[in-house]
Amino acid sequence: MAVSKPPWHRGCVTEPSQQSQPGPPLWAIGGRDNKGAEEENRDAEAGDNKGAEEENRDAKAGDNKGAEEENRGAEAGDNKGAEEENRDVKAGDNKGAGEENRDAEAGDNKGAGEENRDAEAGDNKGAGEENRDAEAGDNKGAGEENRAQWEMQGPSPRKARHNVQPSKETFFQATRAAKKVLIVYAHQSPGSFNAAAKDAAVKALTAQGCTVEVSDLYSMKFTASATSQDITGEVKNPEHFQYAEETKLAWLEGKLSADITEEQRKVTQADVLLFQFPMYWFSVPAIMKGWIDRVLTMEFAYTSEKRYSQGIFKDKKAMLSFTTGSQESMFSANGINGDMNVTLWPLQNGILHYCGFQVLAPQIFWAPSHVPSDACTAMLDAWTARLQGLLGEMPLSFTPLDSFDKKGFQLKPEIQEEHADKEFGLTIGTHLGKPLPPNNQIKSGV
């Protein structure tokens, strides 16, 4: 009796002699339908619908700062609001807690506002969104629920200087506690090799005790276009709409669309982000690029002060896992497609590292549609094996932000002098006119 094969085997040739010529970078293995794998292993609290715990309260008598309760919701199964210091609890109704923990100071003109308002002494701003991090002395509010949750996490060790890594023992101790993983997945078919790779990650990480959540973009019909529709209500400048600036304000005021807010929640709660996709035109599929454009908004994911090694997500890890349509040799320094390290620089440095993520080495599945079935199986087995120690891996090396001056963001003279006699440049992008460091964007520790 013939042994049935998983659907993704259809995209693999059965004998080496049947291999076709490698296709262009645009590649997707067909499937029977477009439904994606459901999100798995969500953080669900049995028996209630409450949001993430209130964190980062700083209610101090005698100062003018109001610290707002975050993520307070009506508890499923009862209608009472959680009792808080200085809170009027009304049993039997569904309304959220009102003005809370407000420092009422004689002699000031501030009024008590809506639930979860940042009351800041000396300024006139009102914060319109729940779950704002109240920070005394500045005008910015945090517009996303659960922001305080990841800000309270202990920092992971970061390299203090260029190309300096913490010891493996230190890094592992700091990272093995990472338990929440978000997989951002982009493939149309549940029978594809990408689906198999995603499923292998879910299975292996769940077995390690991780909570894994999947954003299946095609199944979700996630909107790829970044438009004014991403903002509820009126925009600041409808005649000259600037997406970055408008979404920054919308995030601060709690006016981003529901689909964006939901994905930002997932990012905030995750310790590790894994992007699983087929490489399209030397980059990610349009639907995944749309996720990046719309979800990683200014102020939520980066600011002019908080980026690169000092970025907002510096205590989180991220990685790319993808399939190619061309053989590995075609992505070499002598290959027709060019060095894969160069191809990955805009994605890994310009997006992930820019937001502060510690970037793990990519998982590359070379041309699974052009190799025998047993080779596809071997790729998945190798991926499963790597997943066993993924959370303890050292990140790729990037040049820290403090290696550059603050005027023109050029490498400081002492850094240039230190590397004057080195054979290779610092990184693929910051190469100092020297030969590119081999495998800088593919292997850690180089």
N, C-alpha and C positions, 0 to 999 in steps of 0.2 A: 504494500500500500504506500502510495506516495505521501511524503510528509509535507503538510501545508507550511507555507512560508509567510512571515509577516508582510503586510502590504508594501513596506518600503523596499523589499527585495525586488519588486518590479522595476525599480530604478537602477538596479545593479545588473551588470552583465553576468552570465553564468560561467563563462570561461574567459581566461585572459585573452584568447585569440579573438574573442568577439568584441573587445573594447573598441569603442568608436573614438574619433578624435575629440579631444577636450573641447567643450563648448565655451562660449564667451562667459564673462563673469556673471551675466544675468542668468540665474538658474533657479528653477523651482521644480521639484518633483511633483507630478500630478497625483491626485487622490480621488476618492469617490465622492466626497462631499466637502463642504466648507466648514463643517462644525469643528470647533477647536476643543481641546481638553479643558474641562472645567477647572476653575480655580480650586486648589486643594489645600488642605491643612491650614485653614484660616484660623486666626486668633478669634475664636468664638467663645464667649463666656456663657456656660450653660445656665439657662433660666433667666437671663436678663439681657437687656438691650443697651446697657449702659456703655458709654464711651470710655476712652482711656482715662486713667485716674488723674485727678488734679495734681499738677506739679508746679514747682517753681513759684510758690506763693511767698511773697515778701511783704507781709502786712506789718508795718512798723508804726507804732504810735508815735506821734510827734513829727512825722514827716508827711510830705504832701503827696506821696505816691500811693495809688490804690493798686493792690495786687488782685488780679481777677481770677476767679475760679475757672478752670478749663475743663472742657469735655463733660460738663454736668448735663445729664439728660434725665428724662423721666425713667425710672426703673420699671422693666416689664414685670407685670404681676402685681404691681401696686402703683399708686399715683402720687406717692409722697416724694418730695425732693429731699436729697440728702441734707442733713442738718449741718449747718456751717456756723462758724463764729459770726455773730452779728447778722444772722439770716432769719427772716420770717418764713416759717414753713407752713404751707397751707395743705393739710391732708385732704385727699379726695379730689384734687384737681390736677390737671396735666400741665399747668403752666410752669415754666422754668423759674428757678430762684431769681428773685429780683436784685435790687441793689445789694451788693455784698461787700463786707469788709472795707467799707469806704471810710477813709479818714476824713471826718468833717472838721475842718479847721476854721475857727472864727477868723474873720478878716479876709477870707478869700472869696472869690466870686464864682467858683465852679459849682455847678449843680450836679445832682446825682443823675446819671444817665441810664442807658439801657443795660441789660444784663451783659456782664463780661466787658465793661468799658474800661480802658486804661485811663485812670485819672492821673495826670501828670502836673505837678506844681510848676507854675511859670509858663505854661503853654496853653494854647487854645484848642489843641487837636482833640477830636473825639475818635475813638476806635470803634469801628462799626462791626467788627467780626468777633464771634465767639472764639475762645481759645487763643487770645492774644497774649504774648509774653510782654508783661509790663516792665519797661526799663526806665528807671528814674533818670532824668536829665537828657533824654533824647526824644526825638520825634517819631521814631519808627516803632510800629507794632508788629508783632508776629501774627500773620493772618491765617495760620493753619492749625487745626486741632492736632494735638499730640506733638507739637514742636518741642514743648518742654520735656517730653518723654525722652527724646534722644539727646537733648542737651544735658540731661542729668547723667548720661552714661559716662563711665570712666574713659578717659582718652586712651587711644591705642598709641603705642610708641611710633614716632615719626623720625625719619632721618633728619638730623640737625644740619647737616651740610650736604653739598652735592655728592651724589653717588655714595653716601654713607648710609649703611643699613643697620638696624638693630640686630642683635644676635638672634639666631633662629630660636633659641630657647626663650628669650624674652618676648619675641614676637608671638610665638605659639601660645605662651601663657596669656597674653593679652587678647588673642583672637579666638581661642577655643570656646569662649563663652558665647560667641555669636550664634544665635539660634534662629533668627528670622531671616528668611530668604525670599526675595521677590524675583520671579522669573518673568521678564517681559518677552513674550513669544510672538513671532510673526511668521506664520506660514498658513496657507489656505487649506491644506489637506491634513487630516488626522492620520493618513497612511504614509506620510512623507518620512524621510530620514530625519529631518529636523524635529518632527513630532516624536520619533523614537528617542532622539537625544534629549529632548525636553522631559519625556517620561522617565528616562533613566536617571536624570538629575533629581526629579521629584522623589523617586523611589529611594535612591541612595541617601539623599539628604534627610528625608523623613526617617529612615532607619537609624540615622545618627541622633535623632531627637530634635531635629530642626522643624520649625513651623514654616511650611512652604506655601506661598501664595502665587498664583499664576495670573498674569494679565494676558489673555489670549486675544490679541488685538483684532484679528479678522473675525473671530466669533463674536466679539463685543461690538463689531462694526464701529470701531474707534475712528473718530473724525481726524483726518490728517491735516486739514487746512487750518492755518492759524489766522483767524479773522476777528472782527469786532463782536461776532456772535459768542465769543468765549467770555464775554463780560456781560453780566446782568445789569440792567439799568443803563443809564446814559454814560457815554465816555467823555473824557475831559476835552478832547479836541476832535470832534467828528470830521472837520474839514481837512485836517492833516493827521490822520490816525497813525500813531506810532505804537506798534504792537508791544515792544519791550517796556516802554514807559507806561502804557495804559494797563498792561497786565500786572506790572509792579504795583500800581495804585490799587488795582482791583484785588490783588492778593492781600494788601494791607487792610483793605476795607471789607474783605469778605464778599467780594462781588464776582469771583471767578465762577464759571459754569460748573455744574455738579460733576460732570465727568472728569474735569481737570482736578477738582478738589478731591475726588475719590482716589485718583492715582497719586496725588501728592500725599494723601494719608498713607498709602501703601509704602511709598518711598520713605516717609518719616519713620515708620515702624520697622523697616527692614534694616538688618545689619549688613546684608550682602545683596547686590543687584546682579542678576545674570541675564544677559541679552542673548536670546537664541534666535537665529535667523539665517536665511540663505543670503549670500553676498549678491547684491544687485548693483551692477555698474560700479564695482570697486567700493561699495558703501553698503548702507543698510537699506531695506525696502522703504518705500515712501511712507507707508503707514507707521513704521517704527520711527522714521525721521520726524513725522508729525507728532508722535508721542514725545520725543525729545524737545521739539520746538514748543509744544503747548504745556507740557508738565514741568519742565525745568525752567521756570520763569525767573526773571530777575527778582531779587530779594528773597525768594523761596530757596533757590538753588545757588545763587551767587550774588555778590555785590562787587563794586570796584575795589573795595578793601579786602573782601573775603573771597579769594579765588586761588587756584593752584594749590600749593602746599599749605596755604592758610585758609583753604576753602571751607565752606559751610559743612560739607560732608566729609571732612577729613577723618572722622572716626568710623566711616563706612567703607566697605570694599565693593568693587564692581569689576565685571569681566565680560568679555565678548566670547560667545561660542557660536561658530557659524560654519556653513558648508560653502565650498567653492565649486565653480563649474570647470575649473582648469586644474591641471596637475600641479603638484608642488614645485616641480622644476621650472614651470612657466612663471612662477612668482619669485624667482631667485634674482640675484644681482646681475646675472647674465641672461635672464629670461625675458621673453617678449612682453610680459605683463609688468616687469619691474619688481624690485625688491618689496616683499610683503611688509617689511618693517616700515618702509616709506608709506605704503598704502594705509597702514594702521595709525600713523601719527596723527592725522586730523581727528580720528575717532577717539583714540585713547588719550591723547594729550589735549586736543582742542575741545572735547566734550567732557569726558569722565574726569580726567585730572584737573581740568579747569574748574569743575565744581568741587574739587577737593578730594574726590574718591581716591582711595588707595587702589591702584589698578593691578589686578592679578593678570598673569600671562594668559593670552587668549587660548581657547581650545579650537583648533582648526581641523575640520574634517575635509581632507583634500579630495575633491571630485568623487563623491560617493556614487554618482550616477554613471561613472566610467570605470568602475572596478568590480571584480567578482563579488558574489554574495558573501563569501567567507571573509573577504577583506572589509566589507561593511560591518560584519559582526565583530571583527577584531577592533575596528574603530570604536564601536560602542563599548566593548569590554575594557578598552584602555581608558575611555572616558569614565566609566564606572569606577575603575581602580583609582583614577586621579581624584574623584569626588570624595574618597575616603579621607584624604588629608587636605582637602581644598581650603578649609577654614584656617589652617595653620600655615599656608603658603606665604612666602615673602612676596611683596609687591614688586612691580617693575620700578626701574630707577628713573626719576625725573629731577631736573635741576630746581632746587627750592626757590621760592619767591624772594627770599632775603639774599640771594646771590646776585640780584639785579639792583641797580640804583633806582631811586624813586622818581628821577626826573625824566629820563628817556627809556627806562626799563632796559638798560644795557647791562651786560655782565660787568660786575665791579672789576676794577683793574687788578686787584689781588687774586681774583678767581682766574682771570685770563693769564696772569703771570704764573700761577700755580700749574696751569695746564699747557703752558707754552711748549714744554718738551714732551708732552704726551703724544702717543702715536695716533690716537683716535679723538674725535670730538666728544663733548659731554653726552649728547643725546643725538637722536636722528635729526631733530630740528635745530638744536643749539650745538652745531658741530664745529664752530670756530674755523671753518674753512678746511678742516682736516677730514681724513677718511671717516666714514660713518662707523660708529661702534657696532660690531656684528651682533645681530639678534637683539638689539636694544629694546624692541617692541614685541618680541616673541618669547624671550626667556628672562626670568628674574635673575638678579645678581650680576648682570653684565652692563 
